[in-house]
């Protein structure tokens, strides 16, 4: 049998139902008085206690609602214990809810028997069952509609967050190179970008395409490109160069200073100036 969605019997939803259904039922009963609580208010006990008839009806109504609330609370607690080990099907859930209503109707029947009503027990029970179903139908349906709506909102929020995360991952996988007008000219996978070289009013972007080094010019300054890529692994190592620190194969020290090797045929070694040497070495030792 097909199980119902687990959010229906989620703890927060069960608590919401236990609180909302009795409040709705209380307001409904006080307004329309579908049960014979007014007859219970005419009993000798209330007369002996000198409680006004209208107040006695209200007290009986509140008492019956509290009893109904207790029935729902106990029932939903048992449901929570039951669903920890196994899911509950639609058929079982409907039967479970119907049994809740039957138990409430039985309690109302017992209460009505203390009145002077001429109705038989079967007639009282049938009347209580029908009216209990009618009273609880609206709040139950409202709860389920609210639960479904809230679940859809949560799913939509989760979907948006996943899409945002995927977009972030995708953006982080690529490096965008912009020109002086802030228009994107290149989008390169991070591991394929080798270095960026200054060329007067242009930058020369070195990258891998089909495992072969390529280069292209973009009209912009190296300083502005460095500002655009400040949160990436493409860092400044010289007044004329930026390098992809993630793909460096060798850091070589010579008399002239430090050099990095990429181990890619056709790509020259790049010098590291003293100004940027500490920053480059800090990146390599992270």
N, C-alpha and C positions, 0 to 999 in steps of 0.2 A: 504494500500500500504506500502511496505517495506521502512522504512526511510534510508537515507544514513548515514554512520558513522559521528558522530558529529565533528570529527577532520577535516573533509573536509572543513567545514565552520568555523573552529576555527579562532579567530581573527588574530593570528600570520600567519596562512596559507593564509588568505585572503589578508593580507598586502603583503606577499611574492608574491602572484599571481598578485596583482595590480602593483607591481614594475617590476617583471620579464617578464611578458607577453609583455608589451609595449617595453621594451628594446630589447627583441628577435625580435619582429615585426619590430622595427625600423631598426635593422641590416639587417633583411631579405629583407625588402622593398628597402632599399638603394642599396643592392646588385642585387636583381632580378627585381625590379621595376614592380611588377605585376599589379599595378593600373595605371591610366592615369594621374598621377601627373605631368608627363613631359608636357602634353598638357595644364595643368593649369598654368605651368610656362611660357607658351607662351602668356598669356593674356596681354592685353594692360596695366593693372595696373603695372605689373612688368617692362614692357618696359618704361612706364612713369617715374617710380621710378629709372630707369637705373640700375636695379639689374641684374647681369649676369644670363643667363638662368640656368646654373648648380646650382648656389646658390639658385635661386628661387625654383627649384625643391626640393632641400634639405630643404628649409624653409617650403614649403608646406607639405613635408613628415613629418617633425617634428611636424607641427601644427596638421596634421591629427592624428598622433600618440598620441599627447596630448589630443585631443578630444576623441580618443578611450580609453585612460587611464581614462579620466574623466567619461566616460560611465561605465567602469568597476568599478571604485571607488564608484560611486553613486549606481550602481546595487548591489555591495557587501555590502554596508552600509544598503540598504533596506533589503537584505537577512539576515543580522545580526539582524535587528529589527524583521523581520518575524520569525526567528528561536528561538527567546527568549521565545515565547509563545507556539510554536509547532514545532515538527521535520518536515523536508522536505523530501519528498519521492524521489526516483530515477527519476520517471517520471516528477515530478515538477522541479527537479533540471535540468534535460535535457532541458525542455521547457524554464526554466529561462535562461540558457546559450545560447540557440538558439535565444531568444529574444534580448539578449545582442548583438549577432552577427547581427541580423536584424537591430537593431537601428544603429549600426556602418555602415552597408551597406547603410542605408538610408542617413546618413550624407555624406558618400563618393559619393553617387549618386547626392545629392544636389550640392556638390562641383564640380563634373564633368559636371554638367549642365551649368556652367559658361564658359565652353570651347566651341570651335567651332566644337565639335564632331557631326557627322551626325547621331549618334545612337539615338534611341528613349529612353524615360525615363525608360520604362520596360526593354529594353535591357541593359541599363546602370545599373539598379538596379540588374538585374539577374547576370550580370558580376561581379558587386561589391560584391554581396552575396556569389557567388562561391569562389571568390578570398579571401574574408575575412575569410571564413571557412577554406580554405587551409592554409592561413597565421597563423591563431590562433590554428589550430589543433595540431601542433607540440608542442608549448609552453604549451598549456592546458594539453596535455597528459604528458609532462615532469613534470609539477607541480604536477599532481595527483600521478605519480609514486614516486616523491620525498616525497609527503605527506604520502603516504602509507609506504614507506621505513622508514621514520622518526618515524612514529607511531609504527611500528614493533620494531624498535630499543628501543623506550621508553618502550614498553610492555616487551621486553626481559630484559631490565635493571630493571624494576619494579619486574619482576618475580625473577630475581637473588637476589634482595634485600629482597624479601619476603622469599626466600629459606634460605638466610643467617640469617634473623631474626628468622625463625623457628628453624634453627640449633642452634642458640644462646640460644633460649628458651629451646630447648631440652637439650643442654649442661648444662644450669643453673639448670635444673630440676634434674640432676644427679651429684653425687660426684664421681670422679675417684680417686682410690687409686693406686699408683705406687710403684713398688719395688725398690731396690737399683740400678737396671740396667735401671731404668726409663721405665720399661714395665708395662702397666696397668694390675693390677691383679683383681681389683674389680670396678664395676660401680653400685652405689647404689642410689636409689631415695633419694633426699635430706631429705625428711621427715621420711625416714626409717632408716637413719644413727643415731645411738644413741651417741656413743662415740668411741674414739680410745685410747687404753691403751698401754703404753710402756712395752715391755717384752724383755729386753736385746737387742739383735740385731734384734728383730722383733717388730712389732706392732700388737696388738690384736684389730681387728675391730669388734665392737658390732653393730648389726643392727637387724631390724625387718624383719621377713619372715613369711607370713601368720599369722601376729599378735603375733608371738612368737619370743623372743629374740634369736639371733644366734651370734656366734663369729667365726672369722677365723684369722689365722696368715698370715702376709705378712712380708717378709724379708726387713726391712728398719728401719731407726731410726725415732723417734717421731719428732726430729728437722727438718729433711728433709721433712717429711709429712706435718708439719706445714707450711713450706715454700711453698709447692705445693698448700696448701689450704688457702693461705693468704687472698684471695679475697672472701672467702665464710663465711658462718655463723658457720663453724666448727672452734672454737677458742681454744687456749691453756688456761687451767685454773690451771695447776699444772705441775711440771716437769715430771710427769708420765701420764698425762691425757690431752686429747682434748675432748671437748663436743660440741654437736649440740645445740647451744643456742636457736634455734627456738622451741625446743620441751621440754624445761625445764618446769616442773610443779611447783616446789617449790624451793625457795632459803632460806635455813635455817641457822640461826646463833646459834652456841653453844660455850661453853667455849673453845673447841678445834679449833674453827674457823668457816668458812663458808662451807656449803655443798649444793649440788644441788640434787634434787630428780626428777626422770623422771616419776614416777608413773607407772612403768612397772614391773610386777612381774618377779623376777629373775635377775633384773638389780640393782646392788648395788648403794648406794649413792656415789657421787664423791666429794672429798674435793677440796676446792679452796684455793690455797696458797696466802699469802699476796702479793707476787710478781705480781699475776695476778688478784687480787680481784677487783681493780679499773677498769680494762679493762672489766671484766665480768659484773660488775654493770653498767658500761657505756653502754654496749650493751643492757642490760635489760631495761634501762630507755630511749632508743632512741625513 
